[in-house]
Amino acid sequence: MTADDSYDRLEDDNYPAYTMGRAAEMLGTTQNFLRAIGEARLITPLRSAGGHRRYSRYQLRIAARARELVDHGTPIEAACRIIILEDQLEEAQRINAEHRRTASLHTADT
């Protein structure tokens, strides 16, 4: 592995660079919170060779959003469902925008 490979992994939003302890510390939460959102299937941490949970920056952003909702009184299961629905809505909006662009290109060609 070269230094460039290491740098590329650290720049990768999906690279599981953070241990459960470090992730909880960064989020200002507990390891039990991370386990709970994992059990609710909001995020699925990768496992190290030794079986330890590892989290990516992307997963930490999702966990931070869940923590924000829970801190405002939303039950953890509901917070996870809200985030999943928000993600689905964002994806549907992206697809619709792409369809509109495609349709406008076809209309312009005729």
All heavy atoms as an XYZ file, in Angstrom:
874
protein
N       0.839     -1.170      0.000
C       0.000      0.000      0.000
C       0.891      1.241      0.000
O       1.853      1.323      0.745
C      -0.894     -0.003      1.233
C      -1.758      1.218      1.303
S      -2.796      1.319      2.778
C      -3.620     -0.227      2.730
N       0.546      2.200     -0.823
C       1.338      3.426     -0.908
C       0.714      4.509     -0.035
O      -0.417      4.388      0.440
C       1.380      3.934     -2.361
O       0.070      4.366     -2.734
C       1.874      2.857     -3.309
N       1.451      5.598      0.159
C       0.925      6.739      0.911
C      -0.300      7.310      0.216
O      -1.252      7.750      0.863
C       2.009      7.799      1.066
N      -0.290      7.277     -1.131
C      -1.452      7.773     -1.883
C      -2.692      6.936     -1.592
O      -3.788      7.477     -1.480
C      -1.166      7.775     -3.389
C      -0.220      8.889     -3.795
O      -0.073      9.861     -3.019
O       0.370      8.786     -4.882
N      -2.528      5.615     -1.464
C      -3.666      4.741     -1.147
C      -4.248      5.098      0.221
O      -5.462      5.161      0.387
C      -3.246      3.268     -1.146
C      -2.893      2.753     -2.530
O      -3.345      3.357     -3.522
O      -2.163      1.749     -2.596
N      -3.380      5.340      1.193
C      -3.838      5.708      2.534
C      -4.592      7.021      2.503
O      -5.636      7.179      3.125
C      -2.658      5.814      3.502
O      -2.059      4.558      3.654
N      -4.067      7.988      1.769
C      -4.722      9.286      1.658
C      -6.081      9.140      0.993
O      -7.071      9.715      1.462
C      -3.843     10.260      0.872
C      -4.481     11.619      0.715
C      -4.483     12.522      1.770
C      -5.107     11.982     -0.467
C      -5.082     13.761      1.646
C      -5.710     13.222     -0.603
C      -5.683     14.107      0.459
O      -6.295     15.318      0.332
N      -6.146      8.356     -0.080
C      -7.413      8.150     -0.789
C      -8.465      7.545      0.137
O      -9.630      7.946      0.113
C      -7.230      7.257     -2.018
C      -6.484      7.946     -3.140
O      -6.377      9.193     -3.117
O      -6.003      7.233     -4.038
N      -8.072      6.592      0.958
C      -9.023      5.973      1.889
C      -9.524      6.986      2.902
O     -10.701      7.005      3.234
C      -8.389      4.793      2.611
C      -8.268      3.572      1.739
C      -7.901      2.386      2.547
N      -6.830      2.727      3.491
C      -6.068      1.857      4.097
N      -6.228      0.592      3.901
N      -5.120      2.230      4.920
N      -8.630      7.838      3.399
C      -9.042      8.833      4.383
C      -9.953      9.890      3.773
O     -10.766     10.486      4.462
C      -7.818      9.487      5.018
C      -6.989      8.562      5.898
C      -5.731      9.265      6.380
C      -7.812      8.055      7.072
N      -9.837     10.119      2.496
C     -10.699     11.073      1.809
C     -12.040     10.452      1.421
O     -12.977     11.168      1.097
C     -10.001     11.599      0.544
C      -8.831     12.508      0.839
C      -9.254     13.764      1.586
O     -10.190     14.454      1.129
O      -8.664     14.052      2.634
N     -12.135      9.140      1.464
C     -13.341      8.412      1.079
C     -14.382      8.520      2.190
O     -14.163      8.058      3.307
C     -12.986      6.946      0.812
C     -14.162      6.101      0.358
O     -15.308      6.602      0.347
O     -13.924      4.935      0.025
N     -15.534      9.128      1.889
C     -16.611      9.305      2.858
C     -17.160      7.984      3.376
O     -17.768      7.944      4.433
C     -17.752     10.077      2.185
C     -18.077     11.363      2.895
O     -17.292     11.790      3.759
O     -19.129     11.931      2.576
N     -16.961      6.918      2.622
C     -17.509      5.612      2.994
C     -16.485      4.674      3.628
O     -16.821      3.543      3.963
C     -18.149      4.951      1.769
C     -19.355      5.740      1.301
O     -20.258      6.028      2.077
N     -19.353      6.128      0.039
N     -15.252      5.143      3.768
C     -14.218      4.298      4.368
C     -14.458      4.190      5.878
O     -14.578      5.207      6.565
C     -12.822      4.859      4.088
C     -11.737      4.017      4.688
C     -11.438      2.768      4.164
C     -11.030      4.458      5.793
C     -10.454      1.977      4.718
C     -10.030      3.673      6.357
C      -9.747      2.437      5.821
O      -8.777      1.664      6.384
N     -14.543      2.984      6.423
C     -14.839      2.801      7.849
C     -13.613      3.081      8.733
O     -12.960      2.167      9.232
C     -15.283      1.339      7.919
C     -14.535      0.682      6.804
C     -14.446      1.713      5.708
N     -13.338      4.329      8.955
C     -12.110      4.738      9.630
C     -12.238      4.857     11.149
O     -11.235      4.930     11.839
C     -11.639      6.073      9.062
N     -13.466      4.872     11.680
C     -13.646      5.204     13.082
C     -14.155      4.021     13.898
O     -15.121      3.356     13.522
C     -14.635      6.371     13.227
C     -14.182      7.574     12.448
C     -14.692      7.834     11.179
C     -13.212      8.421     12.957
C     -14.257      8.925     10.456
C     -12.774      9.519     12.233
C     -13.302      9.762     10.979
O     -12.862     10.834     10.253
N     -13.516      3.792     15.027
C     -13.980      2.758     15.945
C     -15.268      3.223     16.606
O     -15.610      4.415     16.574
C     -12.947      2.504     17.052
O     -12.818      3.705     17.832
C     -11.596      2.079     16.487
N     -15.968      2.306     17.225
C     -17.204      2.667     17.915
C     -16.935      3.695     19.013
O     -17.670      4.679     19.144
C     -17.876      1.435     18.508
C     -19.132      1.789     19.285
S     -19.944      0.373     19.994
C     -21.047      0.000     18.660
N     -15.888      3.499     19.766
C     -15.562      4.443     20.841
C     -15.270      5.833     20.313
O     -15.757      6.832     20.853
N     -14.469      5.896     19.264
C     -14.131      7.192     18.666
C     -15.369      7.842     18.052
O     -15.582      9.048     18.186
C     -13.030      7.022     17.608
C     -12.617      8.299     16.945
C     -11.894      9.226     17.926
N     -11.482     10.424     17.206
C     -11.770     11.661     17.611
N     -12.411     11.862     18.734
N     -11.381     12.693     16.903
N     -16.206      7.054     17.370
C     -17.431      7.580     16.762
C     -18.346      8.163     17.834
O     -18.871      9.268     17.681
C     -18.140      6.489     15.971
N     -18.543      7.433     18.934
C     -19.397      7.913     20.023
C     -18.826      9.202     20.608
O     -19.565     10.159     20.860
C     -19.529      6.838     21.096
N     -17.533      9.244     20.778
C     -16.869     10.438     21.316
C     -17.073     11.637     20.386
O     -17.411     12.730     20.830
C     -15.380     10.142     21.490
C     -14.561     11.288     22.015
C     -13.080     10.920     22.082
O     -12.761      9.823     22.578
O     -12.261     11.731     21.626
N     -16.884     11.425     19.099
C     -17.034     12.506     18.125
C     -18.464     13.042     18.102
O     -18.679     14.241     17.900
C     -16.640     12.023     16.726
C     -15.156     11.763     16.575
S     -14.747     10.934     15.018
C     -15.144     12.212     13.832
N     -19.437     12.158     18.293
C     -20.843     12.546     18.252
C     -21.357     13.039     19.599
O     -22.476     13.552     19.685
C     -21.700     11.358     17.794
C     -21.464     10.888     16.373
C     -22.176      9.568     16.124
C     -21.915     11.939     15.375
N     -20.566     12.846     20.639
C     -21.014     13.234     21.971
C     -22.156     12.365     22.460
O     -23.088     12.841     23.103
N     -22.080     11.092     22.136
C     -23.139     10.154     22.499
C     -22.504      8.908     23.099
O     -21.322      8.889     23.390
C     -24.026      9.845     21.269
O     -25.190      9.142     21.701
C     -23.291      9.051     20.212
N     -23.303      7.884     23.268
C     -22.802      6.639     23.854
C     -22.665      5.553     22.788
O     -23.278      5.631     21.722
C     -23.765      6.126     24.944
O     -25.006      5.776     24.319
C     -23.996      7.175     26.021
N     -21.909      4.542     23.128
C     -21.809      3.389     22.244
C     -23.152      2.678     22.152
O     -23.490      2.138     21.094
C     -20.708      2.448     22.734
C     -19.330      3.068     22.600
C     -18.216      2.139     23.024
O     -18.390      0.919     23.089
N     -17.050      2.705     23.308
N     -23.937      2.712     23.222
C     -25.272      2.101     23.182
C     -26.162      2.790     22.159
O     -26.973      2.128     21.506
C     -25.935      2.135     24.563
C     -25.378      1.072     25.490
O     -24.812      0.078     25.037
N     -25.533      1.285     26.785
N     -26.028      4.097     22.013
C     -26.797      4.821     20.998
C     -26.429      4.307     19.610
O     -27.299      4.044     18.780
C     -26.546      6.330     21.101
C     -27.245      7.117     20.029
C     -28.584      7.438     20.158
C     -26.561      7.531     18.898
C     -29.247      8.152     19.165
C     -27.207      8.243     17.899
C     -28.556      8.557     18.035
N     -25.145      4.141     19.358
C     -24.704      3.631     18.053
C     -25.216      2.211     17.824
O     -25.626      1.865     16.722
C     -23.185      3.690     17.940
C     -22.592      5.095     17.865
C     -21.075      5.041     17.941
C     -23.051      5.809     16.606
N     -25.190      1.397     18.868
C     -25.740      0.034     18.739
C     -27.236      0.097     18.409
O     -27.726     -0.652     17.568
C     -25.523     -0.753     20.021
C     -24.118     -1.259     20.209
C     -24.021     -2.173     21.438
N     -22.642     -2.302     21.830
C     -22.032     -1.561     22.760
N     -22.708     -0.652     23.443
N     -20.759     -1.736     23.037
N     -27.955      0.997     19.074
C     -29.406      1.102     18.883
C     -29.760      1.522     17.460
O     -30.677      0.954     16.860
C     -30.006      2.085     19.892
N     -29.031      2.477     16.900
C     -29.362      2.874     15.528
C     -28.913      1.809     14.536
O     -29.474      1.703     13.456
C     -28.844      4.284     15.155
C     -27.330      4.383     15.212
C     -29.514      5.344     16.015
C     -26.773      5.714     14.745
N     -27.940      1.007     14.928
C     -27.563     -0.146     14.114
C     -28.653     -1.206     14.148
O     -29.014     -1.778     13.118
N     -29.203     -1.453     15.328
C     -30.285     -2.433     15.462
C     -31.535     -1.977     14.722
O     -32.294     -2.804     14.207
C     -30.597     -2.675     16.940
C     -29.518     -3.462     17.652
C     -29.696     -3.498     19.163
O     -30.764     -3.085     19.676
O     -28.750     -3.940     19.837
N     -31.747     -0.665     14.656
C     -32.884     -0.109     13.910
C     -32.596     -0.069     12.407
O     -33.427      0.366     11.629
C     -33.209      1.294     14.420
N     -31.415     -0.521     12.039
C     -30.976     -0.611     10.637
C     -30.860      0.731      9.939
O     -31.029      0.816      8.724
C     -31.866     -1.564      9.852
C     -31.769     -2.958     10.404
C     -32.482     -3.944      9.571
N     -32.287     -5.242     10.229
C     -32.997     -6.289      9.979
N     -33.939     -6.240      9.091
N     -32.769     -7.411     10.609
N     -30.567      1.770     10.728
C     -30.313      3.069     10.124
C     -28.934      3.063      9.485
O     -28.759      3.540      8.375
C     -30.422      4.181     11.165
C     -30.166      5.585     10.642
C     -31.185      5.954      9.566
C     -30.191      6.592     11.781
N     -27.975      2.529     10.197
C     -26.623      2.364      9.653
C     -26.146      0.957      9.983
O     -26.566      0.375     10.980
C     -25.621      3.409     10.210
C     -25.528      3.340     11.729
C     -25.970      4.803      9.741
C     -24.483      4.263     12.321
N     -25.307      0.436      9.133
C     -24.717     -0.879      9.367
C     -23.202     -0.725      9.330
O     -22.613     -0.610      8.261
C     -25.167     -1.890      8.291
O     -26.596     -1.936      8.280
C     -24.601     -3.269      8.560
N     -22.588     -0.675     10.507
C     -21.139     -0.512     10.520
C     -20.453     -1.747      9.937
O     -20.984     -2.857     10.019
C     -20.810     -0.348     12.001
C     -21.941     -0.982     12.726
C     -23.152     -0.818     11.846
N     -19.311     -1.511      9.341
C     -18.506     -2.636      8.880
C     -17.792     -3.216     10.087
O     -17.713     -2.586     11.138
C     -17.515     -2.179      7.822
C     -18.163     -1.740      6.506
C     -17.123     -1.166      5.572
C     -18.864     -2.920      5.847
N     -17.275     -4.394      9.938
C     -16.560     -5.047     11.036
C     -15.094     -5.192     10.672
O     -14.748     -5.537      9.539
C     -17.149     -6.432     11.315
C     -18.593     -6.434     11.761
C     -18.717     -5.992     13.188
N     -20.096     -6.045     13.650
C     -20.425     -6.276     14.898
N     -19.503     -6.490     15.809
N     -21.691     -6.277     15.256
N     -14.249     -4.926     11.642
C     -12.812     -5.128     11.454
C     -12.530     -6.620     11.456
O     -13.414     -7.432     11.751
C     -12.041     -4.440     12.584
O     -12.269     -5.135     13.810
N     -11.301     -6.989     11.153
C     -10.911     -8.399     11.167
C     -11.167     -9.019     12.536
O     -11.494    -10.194     12.654
C      -9.449     -8.549     10.778
N     -11.061     -8.208     13.579
C     -11.305     -8.692     14.938
C     -12.760     -8.641     15.354
O     -13.095     -8.958     16.493
N     -13.642     -8.212     14.442
C     -15.071     -8.182     14.728
C     -15.588     -6.883     15.334
O     -16.748     -6.795     15.721
N     -14.732     -5.875     15.415
C     -15.139     -4.599     16.001
C     -15.861     -3.726     14.975
O     -15.514     -3.727     13.793
C     -13.925     -3.852     16.556
C     -13.209     -4.621     17.610
N     -13.649     -4.693     18.903
C     -12.088     -5.385     17.548
C     -12.833     -5.454     19.601
N     -11.881     -5.902     18.805
N     -16.851     -2.987     15.443
C     -17.600     -2.083     14.564
C     -16.712     -0.917     14.131
O     -16.000     -0.340     14.932
C     -18.832     -1.534     15.286
C     -19.898     -2.569     15.550
C     -21.010     -1.943     16.407
N     -22.077     -2.872     16.655
C     -22.134     -3.695     17.693
N     -21.157     -3.716     18.577
N     -23.152     -4.515     17.853
N     -16.827     -0.569     12.846
C     -16.088      0.558     12.276
C     -17.073      1.416     11.488
O     -17.906      0.895     10.750
C     -14.979      0.070     11.343
C     -14.007     -0.916     11.955
C     -13.059     -0.287     12.886
N     -12.148      0.543     12.110
C     -11.066      1.099     12.590
N     -10.761      0.931     13.850
N     -10.296      1.821     11.841
N     -16.964      2.732     11.639
C     -17.910      3.672     11.037
C     -17.215      4.611     10.061
O     -16.074      5.006     10.265
C     -18.584      4.509     12.134
C     -19.388      3.675     13.094
C     -18.806      3.093     14.207
C     -20.739      3.454     12.867
C     -19.544      2.315     15.080
C     -21.484      2.671     13.740
C     -20.879      2.110     14.835
O     -21.612      1.327     15.690
N     -17.959      4.989      9.031
C     -17.447      5.946      8.042
C     -17.934      7.349      8.397
O     -18.836      7.525      9.224
C     -17.955      5.570      6.647
O     -19.361      5.773      6.568
N     -17.362      8.343      7.748
C     -17.815      9.724      7.952
C     -19.274      9.872      7.535
O     -20.037     10.580      8.180
C     -16.942     10.710      7.172
C     -15.579     10.880      7.802
C     -14.806     11.972      7.163
N     -14.682     11.750      5.727
C     -13.773     12.289      4.968
N     -12.878     13.090      5.487
N     -13.729     12.040      3.684
N     -19.655      9.213      6.444
C     -21.046      9.251      6.000
C     -21.974      8.716      7.092
O     -22.999      9.312      7.416
C     -21.203      8.453      4.702
C     -22.631      8.329      4.241
C     -23.292      9.426      3.684
C     -23.324      7.132      4.377
C     -24.621      9.318      3.272
C     -24.640      7.023      3.967
C     -25.281      8.115      3.422
O     -26.586      8.016      3.026
N     -21.613      7.590      7.681
C     -22.429      7.008      8.746
C     -22.483      7.921      9.968
O     -23.516      8.020     10.630
C     -21.901      5.629      9.128
C     -22.138      4.595      8.051
C     -21.457      3.281      8.353
O     -20.336      3.248      8.862
N     -22.131      2.186      8.039
N     -21.380      8.602     10.250
C     -21.365      9.520     11.386
C     -22.302     10.701     11.151
O     -22.952     11.173     12.090
C     -19.950     10.012     11.676
C     -18.960      8.949     12.160
C     -17.615      9.598     12.482
C     -19.492      8.195     13.354
N     -22.418     11.169      9.918
C     -23.358     12.252      9.623
C     -24.797     11.785      9.845
O     -25.619     12.517     10.394
C     -23.174     12.763      8.190
C     -21.953     13.658      8.041
C     -21.977     14.450      6.748
N     -22.018     13.622      5.560
C     -20.958     13.088      4.964
N     -19.744     13.301      5.453
N     -21.088     12.366      3.868
N     -25.094     10.562      9.438
C     -26.437     10.010      9.657
C     -26.695      9.858     11.158
O     -27.766     10.219     11.658
C     -26.600      8.662      8.928
C     -26.558      8.888      7.417
C     -27.899      7.966      9.337
C     -26.483      7.606      6.618
N     -25.728      9.339     11.872
C     -25.870      9.166     13.324
C     -26.050     10.514     14.014
O     -26.840     10.630     14.962
C     -24.654      8.431     13.882
N     -25.350     11.539     13.539
C     -25.496     12.882     14.123
C     -26.912     13.408     13.915
O     -27.496     14.035     14.805
C     -24.468     13.838     13.519
N     -27.489     13.142     12.743
C     -28.872     13.564     12.474
C     -29.836     12.824     13.406
O     -30.761     13.424     13.966
C     -29.224     13.291     11.005
C     -30.665     13.554     10.645
C     -31.012     15.034     10.633
N     -32.375     15.208     10.154
C     -33.312     15.855     10.835
N     -33.036     16.445     11.958
N     -34.534     15.950     10.347
N     -29.603     11.534     13.617
C     -30.443     10.754     14.539
C     -30.326     11.314     15.954
O     -31.335     11.477     16.651
C     -30.047      9.281     14.501
N     -29.127     11.613     16.355
C     -28.924     12.157     17.702
C     -29.649     13.486     17.855
O     -30.250     13.762     18.892
C     -27.441     12.328     17.991
C     -27.223     12.883     19.373
C     -25.784     12.821     19.828
N     -25.739     13.301     21.191
C     -25.258     14.493     21.537
N     -24.767     15.302     20.627
N     -25.245     14.864     22.798
N     -29.605     14.308     16.829
C     -30.298     15.604     16.866
C     -31.800     15.396     17.103
O     -32.409     16.068     17.942
C     -30.063     16.333     15.543
C     -30.771     17.649     15.404
C     -30.572     18.250     14.014
O     -29.550     17.985     13.365
O     -31.467     18.985     13.587
N     -32.397     14.466     16.364
C     -33.823     14.196     16.524
C     -34.132     13.642     17.918
O     -35.102     14.058     18.563
C     -34.305     13.221     15.446
C     -34.358     13.783     14.026
C     -34.586     12.661     13.019
C     -35.427     14.853     13.902
N     -33.306     12.711     18.379
C     -33.513     12.120     19.702
C     -33.348     13.179     20.789
O     -34.126     13.228     21.749
C     -32.559     10.921     19.910
C     -32.571     10.451     21.356
C     -32.945      9.776     18.973
N     -32.377     14.060     20.633
C     -32.166     15.123     21.613
C     -33.366     16.062     21.698
O     -33.575     16.711     22.719
C     -30.913     15.937     21.275
C     -29.625     15.198     21.585
O     -29.671     14.128     22.214
O     -28.550     15.703     21.175
N     -34.156     16.129     20.622
C     -35.354     16.975     20.612
C     -36.609     16.191     20.999
O     -37.731     16.655     20.785
C     -35.527     17.637     19.239
C     -34.567     18.753     19.028
N     -33.362     18.581     18.384
C     -34.624     20.053     19.404
C     -32.715     19.727     18.371
N     -33.450     20.643     18.978
N     -36.426     14.978     21.525
C     -37.543     14.226     22.071
C     -38.145     13.152     21.182
O     -39.119     12.504     21.569
N     -37.596     12.945     19.998
C     -38.118     11.915     19.103
C     -37.605     10.547     19.558
O     -36.401     10.388     19.770
C     -37.652     12.181     17.652
O     -38.024     13.501     17.277
C     -38.253     11.185     16.683
N     -38.486      9.575     19.707
C     -38.006      8.222     20.061
C     -37.019      7.715     18.995
O     -37.151      8.036     17.811
C     -39.284      7.378     20.067
C     -40.390      8.361     20.280
C     -39.939      9.628     19.602
N     -36.075      6.929     19.409
C     -34.994      6.505     18.511
C     -35.521      5.772     17.277
O     -35.045      6.009     16.167
C     -33.924      5.689     19.265
C     -32.635      5.637     18.445
C     -34.419      4.310     19.616
C     -31.427      5.254     19.243
N     -36.511      4.911     17.447
C     -37.052      4.171     16.298
C     -37.693      5.135     15.303
O     -37.542      4.986     14.088
C     -38.069      3.123     16.749
C     -37.498      2.029     17.621
C     -37.370      2.441     19.097
O     -37.901      3.507     19.500
O     -36.715      1.707     19.848
N     -38.429      6.127     15.828
C     -39.067      7.124     14.956
C     -38.013      7.988     14.273
O     -38.140      8.313     13.088
C     -40.027      7.991     15.768
N     -36.962      8.351     14.995
C     -35.883      9.156     14.408
C     -35.247      8.412     13.238
O     -35.004      8.994     12.179
C     -34.839      9.494     15.468
N     -35.021      7.131     13.416
C     -34.423      6.328     12.341
C     -35.356      6.279     11.138
O     -34.908      6.424      9.988
C     -34.099      4.922     12.850
S     -32.761      4.894     14.068
N     -36.634      6.098     11.388
C     -37.605      6.046     10.271
C     -37.678      7.386      9.545
O     -37.742      7.426      8.319
C     -38.986      5.645     10.811
C     -40.011      5.451      9.738
C     -39.694      4.220      8.894
N     -40.669      4.115      7.837
C     -40.390      3.824      6.589
N     -39.147      3.549      6.227
N     -41.319      3.759      5.678
N     -37.655      8.480     10.295
C     -37.672      9.816      9.692
C     -36.483      9.996      8.765
O     -36.616     10.470      7.632
C     -37.682     10.909     10.782
C     -39.054     10.946     11.470
C     -37.324     12.283     10.209
C     -39.077     11.751     12.760
N     -35.309      9.607      9.224
C     -34.095      9.771      8.421
C     -34.162      8.909      7.162
O     -33.790      9.353      6.072
C     -32.845      9.462      9.265
C     -32.713     10.514     10.361
C     -31.592      9.411      8.392
C     -31.746     10.148     11.456
N     -34.662      7.696      7.294
C     -34.808      6.819      6.124
C     -35.766      7.452      5.119
O     -35.501      7.487      3.915
C     -35.269      5.412      6.554
C     -34.131      4.694      7.290
C     -35.746      4.600      5.353
C     -34.556      3.450      8.048
N     -36.883      7.989      5.607
C     -37.852      8.642      4.717
C     -37.277      9.897      4.080
O     -37.512     10.173      2.895
C     -39.138      8.954      5.474
C     -39.978      7.733      5.853
C     -41.099      8.142      6.804
C     -40.524      7.047      4.613
N     -36.509     10.666      4.839
C     -35.851     11.854      4.270
C     -34.912     11.456      3.137
O     -34.879     12.105      2.090
C     -35.063     12.609      5.350
C     -35.896     13.348      6.343
C     -35.098     13.952      7.488
O     -33.942     13.543      7.731
O     -35.646     14.837      8.163
N     -34.175     10.383      3.348
C     -33.246      9.894      2.333
C     -33.998      9.430      1.088
O     -33.596      9.712     -0.037
C     -32.398      8.763      2.911
C     -31.291      8.340      1.975
O     -30.514      9.202      1.534
O     -31.216      7.132      1.676
N     -35.108      8.719      1.283
C     -35.912      8.256      0.149
C     -36.501      9.441     -0.617
O     -36.541      9.429     -1.848
C     -37.022      7.319      0.630
C     -36.505      5.982      1.095
C     -37.590      5.124      1.741
O     -38.651      5.602      2.125
N     -37.295      3.838      1.884
N     -36.957     10.458      0.107
C     -37.502     11.651     -0.535
C     -36.429     12.357     -1.357
O     -36.669     12.741     -2.505
C     -38.088     12.606      0.511
C     -38.584     13.947     -0.019
C     -39.701     13.748     -1.044
C     -39.046     14.827      1.139
N     -35.249     12.503     -0.784
C     -34.144     13.144     -1.507
C     -33.808     12.386     -2.792
O     -33.614     12.980     -3.842
C     -32.920     13.220     -0.603
C     -31.749     13.960     -1.210
C     -30.582     14.018     -0.247
O     -30.794     14.363      0.928
O     -29.457     13.715     -0.691
N     -33.784     11.059     -2.715
C     -33.494     10.239     -3.893
C     -34.600     10.387     -4.937
O     -34.325     10.505     -6.133
C     -33.330      8.767     -3.495
C     -33.061      7.835     -4.653
C     -31.736      8.063     -5.363
O     -30.898      8.844     -4.879
O     -31.537      7.444     -6.435
N     -35.865     10.389     -4.503
C     -36.976     10.559     -5.443
C     -36.923     11.926     -6.117
O     -37.161     12.041     -7.325
C     -38.309     10.384     -4.719
N     -36.572     12.951     -5.363
C     -36.451     14.287     -5.943
C     -35.317     14.342     -6.962
O     -35.436     14.978     -8.001
C     -36.248     15.330     -4.842
C     -37.491     15.552     -4.021
C     -37.262     16.427     -2.804
O     -36.172     16.475     -2.252
N     -38.310     17.111     -2.372
N     -34.221     13.649     -6.665
C     -33.097     13.602     -7.602
C     -33.509     12.917     -8.900
O     -33.224     13.388    -10.001
C     -31.902     12.876     -6.976
C     -30.636     12.908     -7.845
C     -29.598     11.924     -7.366
N     -30.013     10.542     -7.466
C     -30.134      9.852     -8.612
N     -29.858     10.418     -9.766
N     -30.501      8.581     -8.603
N     -34.219     11.807     -8.775
C     -34.682     11.062     -9.952
C     -35.666     11.914    -10.758
O     -35.576     11.966    -11.993
C     -35.311      9.719     -9.531
C     -34.223      8.781     -9.011
C     -36.083      9.077    -10.685
C     -34.754      7.549     -8.298
N     -36.593     12.581    -10.082
C     -37.547     13.438    -10.785
C     -36.853     14.566    -11.524
O     -37.211     14.884    -12.665
C     -38.591     14.006     -9.813
C     -39.620     12.982     -9.406
O     -39.828     11.984    -10.091
N     -40.265     13.218     -8.281
N     -35.858     15.167    -10.905
C     -35.115     16.243    -11.560
C     -34.396     15.719    -12.800
O     -34.376     16.377    -13.845
C     -34.112     16.864    -10.582
N     -33.852     14.509    -12.704
C     -33.180     13.894    -13.852
C     -34.184     13.624    -14.974
O     -33.900     13.872    -16.146
C     -32.476     12.606    -13.433
C     -31.713     11.933    -14.555
C     -30.585     12.781    -15.127
O     -29.978     13.575    -14.381
O     -30.317     12.662    -16.338
N     -35.349     13.139    -14.623
C     -36.394     12.892    -15.628
C     -36.819     14.196    -16.308
O     -37.020     14.226    -17.526
C     -37.612     12.205    -15.013
C     -37.396     10.752    -14.712
N     -36.898      9.851    -15.629
C     -37.612     10.043    -13.573
C     -36.818      8.659    -15.077
N     -37.235      8.745    -13.827
N     -36.950     15.256    -15.513
C     -37.316     16.554    -16.095
C     -36.245     17.042    -17.067
O     -36.545     17.552    -18.131
C     -37.564     17.583    -14.993
C     -38.918     17.434    -14.329
C     -39.250     18.631    -13.455
N     -38.367     18.779    -12.303
C     -38.504     18.130    -11.158
N     -39.506     17.299    -10.995
N     -37.658     18.325    -10.175
N     -34.970     16.878    -16.691
C     -33.864     17.291    -17.578
C     -33.915     16.490    -18.874
O     -33.774     17.036    -19.968
C     -32.517     17.106    -16.888
C     -32.131     18.230    -15.975
C     -30.679     18.156    -15.552
N     -30.381     16.995    -14.718
C     -30.608     16.926    -13.409
N     -31.109     17.945    -12.773
N     -30.296     15.855    -12.722
N     -34.111     15.191    -18.746
C     -34.173     14.312    -19.919
C     -35.355     14.701    -20.809
O     -35.220     14.782    -22.027
C     -34.288     12.839    -19.499
O     -33.158     12.515    -18.682
C     -34.309     11.916    -20.697
N     -36.502     14.929    -20.196
C     -37.703     15.303    -20.970
C     -37.499     16.645    -21.664
O     -37.901     16.799    -22.824
C     -38.917     15.380    -20.038
N     -36.853     17.599    -20.995
C     -36.646     18.904    -21.627
C     -35.641     18.796    -22.786
O     -35.769     19.502    -23.776
C     -36.204     19.951    -20.621
O     -34.914     19.675    -20.131
N     -34.682     17.903    -22.687
C     -33.735     17.688    -23.789
C     -34.453     17.083    -24.985
O     -34.205     17.463    -26.120
C     -32.587     16.784    -23.349
C     -31.592     17.382    -22.376
C     -30.581     16.326    -21.939
C     -30.866     18.559    -23.004
N     -35.340     16.111    -24.728
C     -36.105     15.493    -25.821
C     -37.052     16.494    -26.478
O     -37.226     16.487    -27.684
C     -36.868     14.266    -25.319
C     -35.991     13.120    -24.977
N     -35.187     12.478    -25.900
C     -35.755     12.482    -23.805
C     -34.510     11.509    -25.321
N     -34.828     11.490    -24.035
N     -37.651     17.353    -25.662
C     -38.569     18.378    -26.188
C     -37.794     19.373    -27.037
O     -38.256     19.797    -28.097
C     -39.273     19.102    -25.028
O     -39.943     18.130    -24.222
C     -40.261     20.117    -25.539
N     -36.592     19.728    -26.596
C     -35.769     20.691    -27.342
C     -35.305     20.097    -28.679
O     -35.085     20.839    -29.640
C     -34.570     21.105    -26.507
N     -35.158     18.769    -28.755
C     -34.694     18.112    -29.977
C     -35.789     18.025    -31.035
O     -35.514     17.849    -32.213
C     -34.192     16.695    -29.668
C     -32.870     16.708    -28.927
O     -32.197     17.760    -28.929
O     -32.532     15.672    -28.325
N     -37.051     18.143    -30.641
C     -38.142     17.980    -31.595
C     -38.611     19.291    -32.157
O     -38.259     20.325    -31.853
C     -39.351     17.272    -30.943
O     -39.773     18.009    -29.812
C     -39.013     15.858    -30.616
